[in-house]
Amino acid sequence: MNPVRAQAPQASGGYRRAWRATPGRRVHRRADADADTDCESEDEQPPGPGPSFLASLIRRSQSYDLIAQKCNLAASDVRGWASIRRLKPTCTTYRNVLKYLQNSQGPYSNVTLTNMYKVKRTHERAPFPPHEYRMVLWHGTKPQYVGGILQNGFKLGAGGLYGSGIYFADRFAKSAGYCGKTSDGTAFLFLTEVSLGKVYKAHHTHSSYSSAPAGFHTVKGNGGQIPTWRENVDYHGAVLPCGPTRNNPRHPNYDLAYNEYIVYDPTRV
C-alpha cells in the first residue's frame, strides 16, 4: 500500500507494497527488482551509531508527523497502525509510480507529487499467491479517512455504480476525483496491490451487485479512456499499467470515462 501525497493549487469546487496479467494481457516490460534495493525510504536507512543514528530517527519521525498533521491524527497512533517510510525519488519504484501518475492524470495536470510513502500495516494480510492475477491500482480518499484505512484496511462501501464494493482505477484522473483536500491543498491517494483473480468485464453499470457474477472474483467496468497496455511494467508479479492514456477502441461508447475495478472481498486488497 503506497499512499501518494499530491499537492494541487486551491480551486473553487470540487500504499502494502503496491504493484500477472489477465489472459491475453501481456506485461511487456519488467522493472528490475534488484534496482530497488536502494529504494528503501529515506526514513528507513539502517542507522549506525553517532549523529547519523539521530538523524535517521528524526527523519523516521517526520513521515508519521507529516501524515498525522495533514490528516488530523496523533502521530503515535499512526506509528502503531503501520510502518511508513518515504521513498527516494531516485529509486526505480518511485520513478515508475511517478510515470503512472503523469501518464494518467488527465485534467489534473496541475497536481504536484510532494511525497510518496511505502506503507505496511501492522496486521497486514499474508502476501498474495504468486499465481494470482494482480494489478497496482489507484484509490482516492478524503484526508479524514486516511487514518481508518491505515488502521483497519479497506472496507466495503455502501453502494455505487457496481454495488457495494471497494473501487479502484488504473487512471489517476479517476481516483483523484474522489479526493478531498486539506486547507493547504494536499490530497492523499493509495496505490494498492489488488488481487483481481478472474475478472468479469461489464460494459454497463450494475448498481445491484453485492458480489461478482458467478464464476468470477471481481468486476471491471470498462471505460472509454484506458492505459496503453503495451507499456505495462511488471513489478513483483503484478501489473503496473503506467502507459499513456488512449481511447478504448473495442466499443463505440461506454458508461464510464475510465476503467473501474470493483472488489467485493476486502481480503483481495
Solvent accessible surface area in square Angstrom, and as a share of the most:
residue,aa,sasa,rsa
1,M,0,0.00
2,N,3,0.02
3,P,2,0.01
4,V,0,0.00
5,R,23,0.08
6,A,3,0.02
7,Q,50,0.22
8,A,18,0.14
9,P,80,0.50
10,Q,110,0.49
11,A,70,0.54
12,S,116,0.75
13,G,62,0.59
14,G,108,1.04
15,Y,0,0.00
16,R,15,0.06
17,R,120,0.44
18,A,0,0.00
19,W,5,0.02
20,R,135,0.49
21,A,21,0.16
22,T,17,0.10
23,P,137,0.86
24,G,80,0.77
25,R,47,0.17
26,R,181,0.66
27,V,44,0.25
28,H,97,0.43
29,R,107,0.39
30,R,146,0.53
31,A,10,0.08
32,D,83,0.43
33,A,31,0.24
34,D,109,0.56
35,A,49,0.38
36,D,16,0.08
37,T,106,0.62
38,D,84,0.43
39,C,10,0.06
40,E,66,0.30
41,S,0,0.00
42,E,61,0.27
43,D,0,0.00
44,E,52,0.23
45,Q,51,0.23
46,P,121,0.76
47,P,55,0.35
48,G,29,0.28
49,P,130,0.82
50,G,48,0.46
51,P,116,0.73
52,S,67,0.44
53,F,88,0.36
54,L,105,0.52
55,A,39,0.30
56,S,3,0.02
57,L,69,0.35
58,I,90,0.45
59,R,85,0.31
60,R,55,0.20
61,S,38,0.24
62,Q,75,0.33
63,S,0,0.00
64,Y,6,0.02
65,D,67,0.35
66,L,49,0.24
67,I,3,0.01
68,A,5,0.04
69,Q,140,0.62
70,K,41,0.18
71,C,7,0.04
72,N,143,0.74
73,L,53,0.26
74,A,50,0.39
75,A,31,0.24
76,S,85,0.55
77,D,68,0.35
78,V,0,0.00
79,R,108,0.39
80,G,49,0.47
81,W,49,0.17
82,A,3,0.02
83,S,45,0.29
84,I,0,0.00
85,R,29,0.11
86,R,39,0.14
87,L,9,0.05
88,K,41,0.17
89,P,73,0.46
90,T,100,0.58
91,C,7,0.04
92,T,19,0.11
93,T,6,0.04
94,Y,23,0.09
95,R,128,0.47
96,N,20,0.10
97,V,0,0.00
98,L,52,0.26
99,K,65,0.28
100,Y,0,0.00
101,L,4,0.02
102,Q,103,0.46
103,N,40,0.20
104,S,1,0.01
105,Q,24,0.11
106,G,46,0.44
107,P,107,0.68
108,Y,71,0.27
109,S,89,0.57
110,N,82,0.42
111,V,21,0.12
112,T,81,0.47
113,L,26,0.13
114,T,52,0.30
115,N,24,0.13
116,M,2,0.01
117,Y,0,0.00
118,K,61,0.26
119,V,1,0.00
120,K,130,0.55
121,R,25,0.09
122,T,80,0.47
123,H,155,0.69
124,E,38,0.17
125,R,61,0.22
126,A,77,0.60
127,P,119,0.75
128,F,26,0.11
129,P,58,0.37
130,P,115,0.72
131,H,123,0.55
132,E,34,0.15
133,Y,25,0.09
134,R,18,0.07
135,M,1,0.00
136,V,0,0.00
137,L,0,0.00
138,W,0,0.00
139,H,35,0.15
140,G,8,0.08
141,T,11,0.06
142,K,86,0.36
143,P,14,0.09
144,Q,117,0.52
145,Y,122,0.46
146,V,2,0.01
147,G,3,0.03
148,G,36,0.35
149,I,15,0.08
150,L,0,0.00
151,Q,86,0.38
152,N,77,0.40
153,G,6,0.06
154,F,11,0.05
155,K,135,0.57
156,L,83,0.41
157,G,33,0.32
158,A,111,0.86
159,G,46,0.45
160,G,36,0.35
161,L,89,0.44
162,Y,1,0.00
163,G,2,0.02
164,S,37,0.24
165,G,2,0.02
166,I,4,0.02
167,Y,48,0.18
168,F,4,0.02
169,A,2,0.02
170,D,0,0.00
171,R,0,0.00
172,F,2,0.01
173,A,7,0.05
174,K,41,0.18
175,S,5,0.03
176,A,12,0.09
177,G,50,0.48
178,Y,125,0.48
179,C,23,0.14
180,G,16,0.16
181,K,71,0.30
182,T,23,0.13
183,S,114,0.73
184,D,63,0.33
185,G,0,0.00
186,T,0,0.00
187,A,11,0.08
188,F,0,0.00
189,L,2,0.01
190,F,0,0.00
191,L,0,0.00
192,T,0,0.00
193,E,19,0.09
194,V,0,0.00
195,S,2,0.01
196,L,0,0.00
197,G,14,0.14
198,K,116,0.49
199,V,19,0.11
200,Y,65,0.25
201,K,97,0.41
202,A,1,0.01
203,H,82,0.37
204,H,110,0.49
205,T,49,0.28
206,H,63,0.28
207,S,82,0.53
208,S,103,0.67
209,Y,40,0.15
210,S,88,0.57
211,S,64,0.41
212,A,15,0.11
213,P,35,0.22
214,A,102,0.79
215,G,60,0.58
216,F,66,0.27
217,H,90,0.40
218,T,0,0.00
219,V,0,0.00
220,K,17,0.07
221,G,0,0.00
222,N,13,0.07
223,G,0,0.00
224,G,18,0.18
225,Q,61,0.27
226,I,8,0.04
227,P,0,0.00
228,T,8,0.05
229,W,22,0.08
230,R,158,0.58
231,E,49,0.22
232,N,0,0.00
233,V,1,0.01
234,D,19,0.10
235,Y,9,0.04
236,H,65,0.29
237,G,22,0.21
238,A,0,0.00
239,V,1,0.01
240,L,0,0.00
241,P,0,0.00
242,C,0,0.00
243,G,0,0.00
244,P,54,0.34
245,T,47,0.28
246,R,88,0.32
247,N,106,0.54
248,N,20,0.10
249,P,98,0.61
250,R,179,0.65
251,H,72,0.32
252,P,134,0.84
253,N,111,0.57
254,Y,40,0.15
255,D,73,0.38
256,L,14,0.07
257,A,64,0.50
258,Y,37,0.14
259,N,0,0.00
260,E,6,0.03
261,Y,3,0.01
262,I,0,0.00
263,V,0,0.00
264,Y,22,0.08
265,D,62,0.32
266,P,53,0.33
267,T,94,0.54
268,R,37,0.13
269,V,1,0.01
